[in-house]
């Protein structure tokens, strides 16, 4: 299992609702960063293993950056107003 905690990193501006391809590119970049931080070889298997964590961290950053009154989706798929 690959684990890394992000502190003092603000990636909220990485994706501003443009194409999903850009969002996926951000996820891939975060997965690669997780791999580098954990000092494991960058290969397809490790990238696939790190991707769920990268997606969740990306979503968490976006939720944290959401302004009061915006609708946000929690990790379980439930929508709530921040």
Residue pairs with C-beta under 8 A, 6 or more apart in sequence:
1 49
2 34
2 35
2 38
2 40
2 46
2 49
2 50
2 53
3 38
3 53
4 33
4 34
4 37
4 38
4 53
6 57
6 61
9 61
10 61
10 65
11 26
11 30
11 58
11 61
12 61
12 62
12 64
12 65
14 26
14 58
15 22
15 23
15 26
15 58
15 62
23 58
26 58
27 51
27 54
27 55
27 58
28 47
28 51
28 54
30 54
30 57
30 58
31 47
31 50
31 51
31 53
31 54
32 42
32 47
32 50
33 54
34 50
34 53
34 54
35 41
35 42
35 46
35 47
35 50
36 42
40 46
56 75
59 73
59 75
62 72
63 72
63 73
63 74
63 82
66 72
66 82
67 82
68 82
69 81
69 82
70 81
70 82
71 79
71 80
71 81
71 82
72 79
72 80
72 81
72 82
73 79
74 80
